[in-house]
């Protein structure tokens, strides 16, 4: 570990070494994108610029990458990441109730197998090893992408089923823009947002671009009924507060210093009316990240603080967990073959070192410290028809020996015409997951001798872009995959819930996504459809009971999921219908009990008007239009039909 620290320091010292320019197209094809239109984009010739995209978007050829566009982000401005992803991707969520914990199942894996990256840094809570998606506000980010399949060679631990990429981006248009948003909704729920963007010159050599965004969400969930169709409706209140601060300092040479901060406070009370049985969970996080980028070198320094308090009754003596992570990373990219030729070859090498400090009642109150490091090399080769990436990562963890994780991916343009493009994709990659701090250090139940989980992911697909005319375009992508995860950790009930490496899980399936867009004069229309077939099961017997669950679908993972969204727009007025459906979800390991399949539909009507020079966006939405019955993980009913009214005011800049 000491050698790794010196290696990283050497990379830091090369900060002002030679200056390479890195520029290439992102992919042979336009990666699958969600939005109001889909256009065929051919390989572009870019001028020499500094690449700001994070590595998962550039070095994972052959794997599906789904970018969420700005129009969709705006529609879900008052929603959480759970709402947006459930309606626009095949991801399955375990929802514990409105404003309560929401975790993801990515391609049949568990909540611990999805990496959530914020500006390139994994923000999964290390004690639990997951992220609560209900606490992630869509409006807090400028970019959102979904990376399917294992990306451990580029991302590191947790990226077994896939990764969620959250990012901030500067805007360099001079001036100041203020945005104020307010939502009022059913059940006395409301949200308030205030954002400011500003750009200014700092002397003759530097420019500043900044964003300050604050949000307050209050979910009172004051239901007018106590049950729905004989299922109890659990009361809860959630108060969410947060501030996002992004600062970008750009030098005329192209060097950029960015400072990103995100502070959040989530306070959940279940059964608030019952002073004896009520439960309170409060999570507070502070995330700070500084990044310095030249044309060839990227250096990151970060600190993440997570605090969690849980109590019952009067909350007089809550259990307390506090974890700090100190992060340093250095990456350097070499252009071995410049983009001026018919082919380009880039190699990016990097190192990362993180220090963990955690103290919690569940570990006996002792301070647990841990060091983690990574060395990796990423290669990208591109021609007019080929895109190939080959990556290699070795992680180092205190008292652990994670496996070497290579990956190889390729994309080949089978057909390339002005109006038609067909691309074949394929990738193979290894993955790993370091067990959570709870799994290793929890008193009596934890196991410090656990092995890292190890996976092997294979996938292949076809991507089609078709331009019927200047008015009508079609984008579609089909993917099949097979992901084998060994040493899957399990809190074994037959061994008093001690944690053990017992399970071998195999997830396999396919995904189909299509987007059709029509534009004519002042009219726009579109249709977006998605389908996923997911079979995920345990394939190893480790005791007598487990014999009965071999080959059975994992709990809460639907075999079939579908999304269908349609919109029509004239001028600034747009009507959208959003639907999602899933098959039955098994709630017992032997698949004898299950939640029935459910289909949900929402309607959203939005328009933009002006009050003098001030644009005002008005959105009205009805959720669960047909009042379908949906159940939470705790077997309680989720709310029926409900509504929300959103108002977004954009005060224009004097320079606009």
Secondary structure, DSSP 4 states (H G I P E B T S, - for coil): -HHHHHHHHHHHHTTTS--------S-SSPPPEESS-----PPP---S----S-GGGTS-TTS-EEEEPHHHHHHTTTSBHHHHHHHHSS-EEEE-STTS-EEEE-TT--GGGEEEEETTEE--BTTTTB--GGG-BGGG-SEEEEEES--HHHH-TTTTSEEEEEE-----SSEEEEEEEEEEEGGGEEEEEEEEEEEEEETTTEEEEEEEEEEEEEE----S-SEETTEE---EEEEEEEEEEEEEEEETTS-EEEEEEEEEEEEEEESTT-TTT-EEEEEEEEEEEEEEE-SSEEEEEEEEEEEEEEEETT-TT-EEEEEEEEEEEEEEEEEEE-TTSS-EEEEEEEEEEEEEEEEEGGGTT-EEEEEEEEEEEEEEEE-SSEEEEEEEEEEEETTB-PPPEEEEEEEEEEEE-SSEEEEEEEEEEEEEEPPPHHHHHSTTT--TTPPPEEEEEEEEEEEEEEE-SSSEEEEEEEEEEEEEEEEEEEEEGGGTTEEEEEEEEEEEEEEEEEEEEEEETTEEEEEEEEEEEEEEEE----STGGGGGBTPBPTT--SEEEEEEEEEEETTEEEEEEEEEE--EE-STTS-SEEPPEEEEEEEEEEEEEETTEEEEEEEEEESTT----B-TTSPBPP-SEEEEEEEEEEPPTT-
